[in-house]
Amino acid sequence: MCKANINGHDLRGRHRKRARLAFFDLKYADLSTLNLAYADLSGFDLRGADLSGANLLGANLDASNLIDANFSHNIQNCRSFNSAKFSVNALPWLILHPKWPLFKHSVQIVD
């Protein structure tokens, strides 16, 4: 599988509903207005990415690196974040996710 590096790119306005984009490097990308509904983002490097306004409804974030990623309540709409990595500041949003009890032992929280 190819690995594309588009870190730092502004992808606002792009439509990726139900996209299969696993293993892309999206470090520091501006994804703030992207429609990522039902996208498979498993294995993504999303460190420092801006997901603050992205539509994450049903998105799969399994095994993704979300350290220093910017998001808000929209993380509660994702389908899964099993084995993902987050910064400690994400914890207040994660514990509100309906599946937090299922994933809390597999996620990695870093300072």
trRosetta pair geometry for C-beta under 8 A, 3 or more apart (Angstrom, degrees):
i j d omega theta_ij theta_ji phi_ij phi_ji
1 22 7.7 -14 165 90 155 95
1 23 5.9 91 118 56 130 153
3 23 5.3 -88 -105 145 90 103
3 24 6.8 168 -157 -105 62 37
3 25 6.5 58 169 -19 100 98
4 24 5.2 -14 61 -128 89 92
4 25 7.0 -146 98 30 47 80
5 24 7.8 171 -85 -170 30 67
5 25 4.3 -9 -114 62 71 126
6 9 4.5 -49 168 18 92 136
6 11 7.4 62 134 -58 136 120
6 24 6.8 -9 20 178 103 114
6 25 7.0 152 27 80 55 72
6 26 6.3 -4 69 -105 90 65
6 29 6.3 44 109 -94 89 131
7 25 5.6 -47 -44 131 102 97
7 26 6.4 146 -91 -166 64 19
7 27 4.0 -2 -121 63 125 84
7 28 5.4 61 -174 48 93 93
7 29 6.1 -111 -133 -51 42 86
8 27 7.6 0 -33 95 67 77
8 28 5.3 11 -75 98 60 114
8 29 6.7 -47 3 -87 13 58
9 29 5.6 -7 59 -125 69 97
9 30 7.6 -120 109 31 41 80
10 29 7.5 171 -90 -166 27 70
10 30 4.5 -3 -121 53 71 124
11 14 4.6 -51 175 17 88 132
11 29 6.0 16 3 174 111 118
11 30 6.7 172 28 80 64 67
11 31 5.8 2 62 -100 112 68
11 34 5.8 20 109 -79 105 125
12 30 5.9 -34 -40 122 98 107
12 31 7.6 173 -75 -136 60 22
12 32 6.2 -15 -94 57 106 83
12 33 4.4 51 -146 46 93 110
12 34 6.7 -114 -114 -54 41 73
13 33 6.3 20 -50 98 51 121
13 34 7.9 -43 22 -91 20 60
14 34 5.9 -9 65 -120 84 97
15 34 7.9 173 -99 -158 27 69
15 35 5.3 0 -132 52 68 117
16 19 3.8 -34 179 -21 91 143
16 21 6.7 -12 -170 -30 134 139
16 34 6.2 4 21 -180 112 112
16 35 6.6 167 42 82 62 67
16 36 5.7 1 79 -104 109 63
16 39 5.4 33 125 -95 104 133
17 35 5.5 -22 -60 126 89 110
17 36 7.6 176 -91 -146 44 14
17 37 5.0 -4 -124 64 89 93
17 38 6.2 42 -171 51 71 101
17 39 7.0 -115 -139 -59 22 86
18 37 7.4 -19 -38 100 63 74
18 38 4.6 -7 -82 103 68 116
18 39 6.6 -127 -81 -83 7 51
19 36 7.3 -68 33 -138 114 69
19 39 4.5 2 49 -127 87 98
19 40 7.0 -132 98 33 56 71
20 39 7.8 -167 -69 -161 28 65
20 40 4.9 11 -119 47 62 124
21 24 5.1 -33 162 -2 95 131
21 39 6.5 -9 19 -175 110 111
21 40 6.8 160 31 77 60 72
21 41 6.5 -2 69 -101 100 60
21 44 7.2 32 108 -84 96 117
22 40 5.6 -42 -49 126 99 102
22 41 7.0 149 -92 -160 62 17
22 42 4.9 -14 -113 70 116 77
22 43 4.7 58 -170 49 96 116
22 44 6.8 -114 -137 -53 47 77
23 43 4.8 -14 -69 117 65 127
23 44 7.1 -109 -56 -85 12 50
24 44 5.9 -7 62 -121 74 91
24 45 7.8 -127 106 34 46 78
25 44 7.7 162 -100 -162 24 67
25 45 4.7 -4 -129 54 68 121
26 29 4.2 -64 -176 12 84 136
26 31 6.9 27 172 -45 135 130
26 44 5.7 -5 21 -176 112 115
26 45 6.5 163 37 81 59 64
26 46 5.3 1 77 -102 107 66
26 49 5.3 29 125 -90 101 138
27 45 5.5 -25 -54 128 90 104
27 46 7.2 177 -87 -145 43 14
27 47 4.9 -4 -122 62 91 88
27 48 5.8 42 -171 51 73 106
27 49 6.8 -124 -143 -55 21 87
28 47 7.3 -15 -39 99 68 72
28 48 4.3 -8 -79 107 70 120
28 49 6.3 -106 -59 -81 7 52
29 46 7.7 -74 38 -136 102 69
29 49 4.9 -2 52 -124 76 99
29 50 7.4 -126 101 31 47 74
30 49 7.7 -169 -76 -161 19 69
30 50 4.9 -2 -127 50 58 122
31 34 4.4 -48 -170 11 79 132
31 36 7.1 27 172 -41 124 130
31 46 8.0 -48 13 -142 145 109
31 49 5.6 16 12 172 115 113
31 50 6.1 168 39 80 63 63
31 51 5.3 -4 82 -94 111 66
31 54 5.0 8 132 -75 94 135
32 50 4.6 -24 -59 128 98 109
32 51 6.9 -171 -94 -130 48 12
32 52 5.1 -4 -129 50 96 88
32 53 4.5 48 172 36 77 97
32 54 6.2 -118 -149 -45 18 79
32 70 7.9 -14 -91 92 97 114
33 53 5.3 -2 -84 96 57 120
33 54 7.0 -93 -46 -86 3 57
34 51 8.0 -60 46 -128 108 69
34 54 4.8 -3 60 -123 82 101
34 55 7.3 -125 106 30 53 76
35 54 7.5 -177 -85 -162 18 70
35 55 4.6 3 -132 42 60 126
36 39 4.2 -68 -172 14 78 136
36 41 6.8 17 -176 -47 132 127
36 51 7.9 -42 17 -141 147 106
36 54 5.2 18 11 171 116 116
36 55 5.9 170 39 78 61 66
36 56 5.6 2 79 -99 110 54
36 59 5.1 27 129 -91 103 136
37 55 4.9 -27 -50 127 89 115
37 56 7.5 143 -88 -176 48 6
37 57 4.4 -2 -123 63 91 98
37 58 5.9 48 -172 47 68 104
37 59 6.9 -110 -133 -55 20 87
38 57 7.0 -20 -35 101 68 77
38 58 4.2 -4 -81 104 67 124
38 59 6.5 -97 -53 -79 7 51
38 79 7.8 55 -115 -26 54 131
39 59 5.0 0 54 -123 79 95
39 60 7.3 -131 102 32 50 74
40 59 7.8 -174 -80 -160 21 64
40 60 4.8 -3 -126 52 60 122
41 44 4.6 -41 178 -7 83 137
41 46 7.2 27 171 -49 126 134
41 59 5.7 16 7 176 116 110
41 60 6.1 170 36 81 65 62
41 61 5.3 -6 81 -99 111 59
41 64 5.7 12 129 -79 95 145
42 60 5.2 -28 -46 127 97 109
42 61 7.0 146 -86 -172 53 11
42 62 4.3 -3 -118 65 104 90
42 63 5.5 49 -170 48 82 98
42 64 6.4 -121 -136 -49 30 90
43 62 7.6 0 -32 96 62 75
43 63 5.1 5 -76 100 58 113
43 64 6.4 -26 26 -84 9 63
44 61 7.6 -68 38 -140 111 67
44 64 4.5 4 54 -128 81 107
44 65 7.2 -129 103 35 56 69
45 64 7.6 -163 -74 -161 21 72
45 65 5.0 2 -128 49 59 119
46 49 4.2 -66 -171 15 80 135
46 51 7.1 19 179 -40 132 126
46 61 8.0 -55 14 -143 149 104
46 64 5.5 19 10 170 115 116
46 65 6.1 170 38 81 64 62
46 66 5.1 -2 80 -99 113 64
46 69 5.1 21 129 -88 102 134
47 65 5.3 -23 -50 126 90 109
47 66 7.3 175 -84 -145 45 13
47 67 4.9 -6 -118 66 92 85
47 68 5.6 42 -170 53 74 102
47 69 6.7 -113 -133 -54 21 82
48 67 7.7 -8 -34 98 64 68
48 68 4.6 -2 -75 109 65 114
48 69 6.5 -54 -4 -84 7 49
48 70 7.8 18 -168 -14 39 88
49 66 7.7 -73 42 -132 104 67
49 69 4.9 -5 54 -125 78 96
49 70 7.2 -135 101 30 45 75
50 69 7.7 -175 -78 -165 20 67
50 70 4.7 -9 -121 58 62 119
51 54 4.4 -59 -161 21 72 128
51 56 6.9 48 173 -60 122 123
51 69 5.7 17 10 170 114 112
51 70 6.3 165 35 81 63 59
51 71 4.2 -16 85 -82 104 101
51 74 6.9 -144 140 85 94 129
51 75 7.8 82 110 -71 130 85
52 70 5.0 -26 -54 130 98 100
52 71 5.8 -160 -89 -114 42 36
52 72 5.8 51 -148 -12 71 100
52 74 7.5 123 -179 20 27 132
53 74 7.3 138 -140 -37 18 154
54 71 7.4 -57 40 -115 103 101
54 74 6.3 144 71 136 65 155
55 74 7.2 -119 -117 -155 26 126
55 77 7.6 -64 -171 102 57 150
56 59 4.4 -77 -164 18 71 132
56 61 7.7 1 -161 -45 122 120
56 71 7.5 24 -27 -147 149 137
56 74 5.0 112 20 152 112 97
56 75 6.4 -1 77 -103 161 34
56 77 5.0 130 84 78 83 100
56 78 4.5 -42 151 -69 114 87
57 77 4.5 -53 -91 161 56 123
57 78 7.7 -131 -113 -85 9 37
58 77 7.3 -42 -14 154 47 84
58 78 7.2 -54 69 -148 6 39
58 79 4.8 32 -156 -48 45 110
59 77 7.6 60 17 108 93 84
59 78 4.5 -55 65 -127 87 89
59 79 6.2 -174 66 11 28 88
60 78 7.3 150 -80 -177 17 99
60 79 5.5 -32 -78 64 65 115
60 80 5.2 5 -132 53 71 102
61 64 4.6 -77 -174 23 75 134
61 66 6.8 15 -178 -47 130 132
61 78 5.3 2 -6 179 115 153
61 80 6.5 -168 42 95 66 57
61 81 4.3 -5 80 -104 112 79
61 84 5.3 13 132 -83 98 148
62 80 5.2 0 -55 119 95 113
62 81 6.6 -169 -78 -141 43 21
62 82 4.6 -2 -120 57 95 86
62 83 6.0 42 -169 50 75 96
62 84 6.5 -127 -141 -53 22 92
63 82 7.3 -10 -35 95 68 72
63 83 4.6 0 -79 101 69 113
63 84 6.3 -91 -41 -81 7 58
64 81 7.3 -71 40 -141 103 79
64 84 4.9 -2 54 -125 72 105
64 85 7.4 -127 104 33 48 73
65 84 7.4 -172 -80 -163 23 72
65 85 4.8 -3 -126 53 63 118
66 69 4.1 -63 -168 13 77 136
66 71 7.7 -30 -170 3 126 127
66 81 7.7 -34 0 -150 145 122
66 84 5.7 22 7 169 112 118
66 85 6.2 170 36 83 65 60
66 86 5.1 -8 82 -97 105 70
66 87 7.6 -109 116 -1 74 76
66 90 6.8 74 118 -82 117 164
67 85 5.4 -26 -44 127 95 107
67 86 6.6 162 -84 -153 52 16
67 87 5.1 102 -150 -54 60 83
67 110 5.9 -9 -116 54 119 125
68 87 5.3 89 -59 -46 45 138
69 86 7.7 -74 36 -128 104 72
69 87 7.6 -179 28 5 62 107
69 90 7.5 37 63 -80 89 131
71 74 5.7 -109 -172 62 101 98
71 75 4.9 98 124 -49 137 103
71 90 7.4 40 55 -122 100 103
71 93 6.9 171 101 133 96 171
72 75 7.3 -173 85 -2 23 91
72 93 6.6 -167 -175 -103 31 138
73 76 5.5 -29 -179 10 66 119
73 93 6.4 -149 -94 -134 38 104
73 96 7.5 -49 -131 93 79 147
74 77 5.7 -45 -168 22 55 115
74 78 8.0 69 141 -34 67 86
75 78 5.9 -32 -165 2 50 114
75 81 7.5 12 -174 -51 101 149
75 90 7.2 100 -55 -162 176 104
75 93 4.9 76 51 145 130 126
75 94 6.8 -52 125 -80 138 60
75 97 6.7 -72 124 -72 88 117
76 93 6.8 -121 -46 -179 88 85
76 96 5.6 -47 -94 107 124 101
76 97 5.0 -160 -122 -97 64 68
76 98 7.5 87 -168 -9 88 77
78 81 6.0 69 102 -47 138 99
78 97 7.6 -29 54 -129 87 130
80 99 7.0 -56 -107 99 59 162
80 103 7.3 160 -159 -81 68 134
81 84 4.3 -58 179 12 85 140
81 86 7.9 35 164 -48 136 120
81 94 7.4 -103 75 -128 150 105
81 97 7.5 -36 21 -177 123 176
81 103 5.8 75 74 -174 77 161
81 107 6.5 26 123 -91 100 120
82 102 7.7 -54 -88 127 99 98
82 103 5.2 -124 -92 -119 60 102
82 106 5.2 4 -162 98 70 149
82 107 7.6 -118 -145 -63 26 77
83 106 4.8 -60 -65 160 59 111
83 107 6.9 -149 -100 -88 9 45
83 108 7.8 22 -167 -11 47 93
84 103 7.9 8 25 -179 96 129
84 107 5.5 -13 62 -122 71 92
84 108 7.5 -137 108 32 37 77
85 107 7.2 159 -93 -169 28 73
85 108 4.5 -21 -110 70 77 107
85 109 8.0 173 -158 -79 56 24
85 110 6.6 14 -174 -4 101 114
86 90 3.9 -97 179 59 124 145
86 91 7.2 147 115 -58 131 61
86 94 6.5 164 59 -54 176 142
86 107 6.2 3 10 176 109 121
86 108 7.2 157 25 83 62 56
86 109 5.6 -22 73 -108 90 67
86 110 7.4 170 87 24 39 75
87 90 5.4 110 63 -9 68 100
87 109 7.5 38 153 -159 13 68
87 110 6.2 -54 -112 72 48 77
87 111 7.6 23 -155 173 75 13
88 91 5.8 -18 -172 -14 52 118
88 109 5.5 83 -93 171 62 103
88 110 6.8 -110 -36 91 81 31
88 111 5.5 8 -16 -107 130 46
89 92 7.6 -33 -180 15 48 99
90 93 5.6 -64 -170 46 62 108
90 94 5.5 60 137 -28 88 110
90 109 7.5 -149 61 -125 99 93
91 94 5.5 -58 -136 38 33 112
91 95 6.2 29 170 -20 69 105
91 109 6.1 41 -73 -132 107 140
92 95 6.5 -55 -145 32 25 105
92 96 7.3 22 155 -16 56 108
93 96 6.0 -65 -163 33 35 111
93 97 7.4 49 143 -39 65 93
94 97 5.6 -37 -163 3 44 116
94 100 5.9 120 151 -111 73 108
94 103 8.0 -110 -173 91 109 120
94 104 7.9 129 142 -98 116 80
94 107 7.1 -144 -163 98 151 174
95 100 5.2 86 -135 -142 38 161
95 104 7.9 48 -103 -96 74 119
96 100 7.3 110 45 -38 17 138
97 100 4.7 128 67 -50 86 88
97 103 7.6 -17 94 40 135 130
99 102 4.7 -45 -176 38 84 119
99 103 5.7 59 129 -9 95 110
100 103 6.2 -77 -139 50 29 93
100 104 5.5 46 169 -55 72 103
101 104 6.2 -30 -126 2 23 117
103 106 5.5 -77 -160 48 60 104
103 107 5.6 53 150 -31 95 107
104 107 6.4 -51 -136 27 28 107
